């Protein structure tokens, strides 16, 4: 490591060939960068890295849905980002190969009374019983947000990724929480093409009640299903 005093070459920051530079209290510090870095290949380290990658991909999908992101933000630890909160809540449940039915897309909530859930090549159909059978809703709660993440795995063509995701959302105005309801979340063309490449899927589904101005009031726990 070398320290340069003065400002003959100015304040440096970043990489210079095999050196890295940073400026601290007006002094430029040069340090040699390691020529190579060998990640540990022991089984425990490989397992952690694989689970890390799976969980990070799932967390990214979860926070890509605005309603789910706002739900997690409500329970976010001040020291965490929303992503880290989702990641830490899911890491223990992920496998090294893909997410599992134990992973979650919401941090708790009321039990979701799903009568039936059907995943087809071009849509997801959910039949809900009256939500009033699972929770109490106030006059403030007038709309419903339905959010689903499908993890497809076991590709027909081994050259395709081991698993991929599609995300689904439906915002239902003036929802009647005391009646049964059937919703259909259609896939777009790209989602249909992706679904056709895989033999199995895991559905992660949750709903949230919203006020007239779009604020999340309460949410369901995660419903999961293998197909």
C-alpha positions as CSV (number, residue, x, y, z in Angstrom):
1,X,0.0,0.0,0.0
2,X,1.3,3.5,-0.8
3,X,0.1,6.9,0.4
4,X,0.6,10.0,-1.8
5,X,0.7,13.4,-0.1
6,X,-0.2,16.6,-1.9
7,X,-2.2,17.1,-5.0
8,X,0.4,16.6,-7.8
9,X,-1.8,14.0,-9.5
10,X,-5.1,15.1,-7.9
11,X,-7.4,13.0,-5.8
12,X,-7.8,9.5,-7.3
13,X,-10.6,7.0,-6.7
14,X,-11.3,3.7,-8.4
15,X,-9.1,1.1,-10.2
16,X,-5.8,1.7,-11.9
17,X,-4.6,-1.5,-13.6
18,X,-3.8,-3.9,-10.7
19,X,-4.1,-1.1,-8.2
20,X,-7.1,0.4,-6.4
21,X,-7.1,4.1,-5.3
22,X,-9.1,6.0,-2.7
23,X,-8.8,9.4,-1.2
24,X,-9.0,9.7,2.6
25,X,-8.5,13.1,4.4
26,X,-6.9,14.6,1.3
27,X,-4.4,11.7,0.9
28,X,-4.5,9.3,-2.0
29,X,-4.1,5.7,-0.9
30,X,-3.0,3.1,-3.5
31,X,-3.3,-0.6,-2.7
32,X,-2.6,-3.7,-4.8
33,X,-5.6,-5.6,-5.9
34,X,-5.6,-9.4,-5.5
35,X,-4.6,-11.2,-8.7
36,X,-7.4,-13.7,-8.3
37,X,-10.1,-14.7,-5.9
38,X,-11.1,-18.3,-5.4
39,X,-14.5,-18.8,-3.9
40,X,-14.7,-21.8,-1.5
41,X,-15.9,-25.0,-3.2
42,X,-16.7,-26.9,0.0
43,X,-20.3,-28.3,0.0
44,X,-21.6,-26.0,2.8
45,X,-20.4,-22.9,0.9
46,X,-21.9,-24.1,-2.4
47,X,-25.2,-24.8,-0.7
48,X,-25.3,-21.3,0.8
49,X,-24.5,-19.6,-2.5
50,X,-27.1,-21.6,-4.4
51,X,-29.8,-20.8,-1.8
52,X,-28.7,-17.2,-1.9
53,X,-29.1,-17.0,-5.6
54,X,-32.6,-18.6,-5.5
55,X,-33.8,-16.4,-2.7
56,X,-32.4,-13.2,-4.3
57,X,-34.3,-14.0,-7.6
58,X,-37.6,-14.6,-5.7
59,X,-37.2,-11.5,-3.6
60,X,-36.7,-9.4,-6.8
61,X,-39.9,-10.8,-8.2
62,X,-41.8,-10.1,-5.0
63,X,-40.8,-6.4,-4.8
64,X,-41.5,-5.9,-8.5
65,X,-45.2,-6.0,-7.6
66,X,-46.0,-2.6,-6.1
67,X,-48.6,-3.9,-3.7
68,X,-46.4,-6.6,-2.3
69,X,-43.5,-4.1,-2.0
70,X,-45.7,-1.7,0.0
71,X,-46.8,-4.6,2.3
72,X,-43.2,-5.6,3.1
73,X,-42.3,-1.9,3.6
74,X,-44.9,-1.8,6.5
75,X,-42.9,-4.4,8.4
76,X,-39.5,-3.4,7.2
77,X,-36.8,-3.2,9.9
78,X,-35.3,0.3,9.8
79,X,-31.8,-1.2,9.3
80,X,-33.0,-3.1,6.3
81,X,-34.0,-2.3,2.7
82,X,-37.3,-3.8,1.5
83,X,-35.3,-6.3,-0.6
84,X,-33.3,-7.4,2.5
85,X,-36.4,-7.8,4.6
86,X,-38.0,-10.1,1.9
87,X,-34.7,-12.0,1.4
88,X,-34.1,-12.6,5.1
89,X,-37.7,-13.8,5.6
90,X,-37.3,-16.3,2.7
91,X,-33.7,-17.6,2.8
92,X,-34.4,-20.5,5.2
93,X,-37.2,-21.8,3.1
94,X,-35.5,-21.8,-0.3
95,X,-33.9,-24.9,-1.7
96,X,-30.6,-24.9,-3.6
97,X,-32.5,-25.6,-6.9
98,X,-35.6,-23.3,-6.7
99,X,-38.1,-21.8,-4.3
100,X,-40.3,-24.2,-2.3
101,X,-44.0,-24.1,-1.2
102,X,-42.7,-22.9,2.2
103,X,-41.5,-19.6,0.7
104,X,-43.7,-16.5,1.3
105,X,-44.6,-13.4,-0.7
106,X,-46.3,-11.7,2.3
107,X,-45.1,-11.4,5.9
108,X,-48.1,-13.0,7.5
109,X,-51.7,-11.9,7.4
110,X,-55.2,-13.4,7.5
111,X,-55.6,-17.0,6.1
112,X,-56.7,-16.8,2.5
113,X,-59.9,-18.9,1.9
114,X,-59.1,-20.3,-1.6
115,X,-61.7,-22.7,-2.8
116,X,-59.8,-23.6,-5.9
117,X,-56.7,-22.5,-7.9
118,X,-56.2,-23.6,-11.4
119,X,-53.0,-22.9,-13.4
120,X,-53.4,-23.3,-17.1
121,X,-51.1,-22.4,-20.1
122,X,-52.7,-19.0,-20.6
123,X,-54.2,-18.0,-17.3
124,X,-54.6,-18.4,-13.5
125,X,-58.1,-18.9,-12.1
126,X,-58.7,-18.3,-8.4
127,X,-62.0,-19.1,-6.6
128,X,-62.2,-17.2,-3.3
129,X,-64.8,-17.8,-0.6
130,X,-66.0,-14.7,1.3
131,X,-63.1,-12.9,2.8
132,X,-65.2,-12.0,5.8
133,X,-64.9,-15.6,6.8
134,X,-61.2,-14.9,7.4
135,X,-61.0,-11.3,8.7
136,X,-63.0,-8.2,9.6
137,X,-63.1,-5.4,7.0
138,X,-63.9,-1.7,7.7
139,X,-65.8,0.7,5.5
140,X,-62.4,2.1,4.5
141,X,-61.5,-1.1,2.7
142,X,-63.2,-0.8,-0.7
143,X,-60.8,-2.3,-3.3
144,X,-58.9,-5.6,-3.6
145,X,-55.4,-6.2,-5.0
146,X,-54.7,-9.8,-6.2
147,X,-51.1,-10.7,-6.7
148,X,-49.5,-13.9,-7.9
149,X,-46.1,-15.2,-8.6
150,X,-45.7,-18.5,-10.6
151,X,-42.3,-20.3,-10.4
152,X,-42.0,-22.7,-13.3
153,X,-39.5,-25.5,-13.1
154,X,-38.6,-28.9,-14.8
155,X,-38.0,-27.5,-18.3
156,X,-39.0,-29.7,-21.2
157,X,-35.8,-28.6,-22.9
158,X,-32.8,-29.1,-20.6
159,X,-31.1,-26.2,-22.2
160,X,-33.7,-23.8,-20.7
161,X,-33.2,-22.3,-17.3
162,X,-34.0,-24.6,-14.4
163,X,-36.7,-22.3,-13.2
164,X,-38.3,-19.0,-14.3
165,X,-41.0,-16.7,-12.9
166,X,-44.0,-14.8,-14.1
167,X,-45.8,-12.2,-12.0
168,X,-49.6,-11.4,-12.1
169,X,-51.7,-8.6,-10.7
170,X,-55.3,-7.6,-10.7
171,X,-56.8,-4.5,-9.1
172,X,-60.5,-5.0,-8.4
173,X,-62.6,-1.9,-7.5
174,X,-65.6,-1.9,-5.2
175,X,-64.9,-5.4,-4.0
176,X,-67.6,-7.3,-2.1
177,X,-65.7,-8.9,0.8
178,X,-68.8,-10.9,1.9
179,X,-69.4,-12.9,-1.3
180,X,-67.5,-15.6,-3.1
181,X,-65.6,-14.5,-6.1
182,X,-63.8,-16.0,-9.1
183,X,-61.0,-14.1,-10.7
184,X,-59.1,-14.8,-13.9
185,X,-55.6,-13.5,-14.3
186,X,-54.7,-13.8,-18.0
187,X,-51.1,-14.4,-19.2
188,X,-49.6,-12.1,-21.8
189,X,-48.0,-13.6,-24.9
190,X,-44.5,-13.8,-23.4
191,X,-45.9,-15.4,-20.2
192,X,-47.8,-18.0,-22.2
193,X,-44.6,-18.9,-24.2
194,X,-42.6,-19.3,-20.9
195,X,-45.3,-21.4,-19.3
196,X,-45.3,-23.8,-22.3
197,X,-41.6,-24.6,-21.7
198,X,-42.1,-26.2,-18.2
199,X,-43.7,-29.2,-16.8
200,X,-44.4,-28.0,-13.2
201,X,-45.1,-24.8,-11.3
202,X,-45.4,-23.4,-7.8
203,X,-48.1,-20.8,-7.3
204,X,-47.6,-18.1,-4.6
205,X,-50.7,-16.0,-4.2
206,X,-51.9,-13.2,-1.8
207,X,-54.5,-10.5,-1.7
208,X,-54.6,-7.1,0.0
209,X,-57.5,-4.8,0.8
210,X,-57.1,-1.1,-0.2
211,X,-58.7,2.2,0.6
212,X,-60.2,4.4,-2.1
213,X,-56.8,6.2,-2.5
214,X,-54.9,3.0,-3.1
215,X,-53.4,2.5,0.4
216,X,-53.0,-1.1,1.6
217,X,-55.0,-1.6,4.8
218,X,-54.5,-5.4,5.4
219,X,-53.2,-8.4,3.6
220,X,-53.6,-12.1,3.5
221,X,-50.9,-14.7,4.2
222,X,-49.3,-16.5,1.3
223,X,-51.3,-19.3,-0.4
224,X,-49.2,-21.8,-2.3
225,X,-49.9,-24.7,-4.6
226,X,-47.9,-27.1,-6.6
227,X,-49.0,-27.9,-10.2
